Amino acid sequence: PSPEMGWIRGPKMRGREGRDAFGAVFVIRRTLGNAVVRNRLKRRLRHILRDLGAPASGSVVFLAQPSAVRQSFALLRQQVQQLLKDHDEAVAGRPVSAHPD
């Protein structure tokens, strides 16, 4: 990963460049809820990423915020889509669009 590339902030999730050549990693902390809640969120995120396709370049790490657990599927999808777009722009060296928190 680029040493200067930090976390890309979104309202419900954050993303950054991963270490692998391709793919995605979901960081779902224990503080988000019990195993049922965390696994449900992981399944939803995997489904969204499968529909959207892999990142255009490299790999990406998603860090779910506590509010992501309560979000609708449509809002989570929109957030992941925006983070992937921002990730690709950051990797390409273009400025990342600002998002309200």
N, C-alpha and C positions, 0 to 999 in steps of 0.2 A: 504494500500500500504506500501511497504518497505520504511522507512524513508530515507535510503541511496540511493534509486533508483531515479535518476533524469530523465531528458529528454534524449531520444535516438535521436540523430541528423541524419537526412538524408538530401539529397540535396533539396528536395521540401517539405518535411514534417518532423515533429518531433512526437515522441510518448513517452508515459510513462504509468506506471501502473495506472489503474483506482481504484476507491473506491468500485465499485460494485463487486459482486461475478462473474459476467460474462457479456460480451457484449462489445460494443464500443461506444465511444462518439467522435463526430467530432466538433472541435472548428474552426468555420469559421468566422473570424473577419470582421467587416464592412468595414475595410480598403481594403479588397480584391476586392471590387467592389460593384455595385448596387445589389439589391435583385435578379434580374435575374441571374447574374453571380454567386452569392453565392449559390443560390438554384441549379443551374446546377452542380456546384462543389460537393455539398452535394449529389445530385442524383448519380453522377458518383462514388463517394466514397462508397455510400451504395451498389451500384451494384457490385463494386469490392469486397467489404467485403462479400457480399452474395455469390459470386462465390468462394471466397477463404475459406469461413467458419469462424467461430468465433475463437478468440485466443485460443490456446491450454490450457492456464491456466489464470484464472482471467479475468479482463477486461483491456481495453487499451483506452487511450485518444490520439487522433490524432490532432495535431495543424498544419493546412495548412499554408504554407509560400506563399507569394504573387506570386511566380513563378509557383505554382501548378495550378493556374487558366489557364495558357497558355499551360500546358503540354498535350501531347496526352494521350489517354486512356491507351495505352500500357505502357507508361512510369509511369503513376500514379499507375497502377496495380503492376508494378515491384517494385516501391517504397513502397507501402503498404505491399507487400509480404515480402520485406526485413525488414521493421519495425516490422512486426509480428514475424519474425524469431529472430530478435535481442531482442524483448520483451521477447519471450519465453526463450532465452538464459540468459537474465538478471535475470528473475524470478528464473531460475534454478541455478543461481550463477555462470554461465560460463561467460568468458570474451566475450564482444560484439565485433564483427568485426568492423574495422574502415572503414568509407566511406568518400570519398573526398567531400568537400563542393563546 
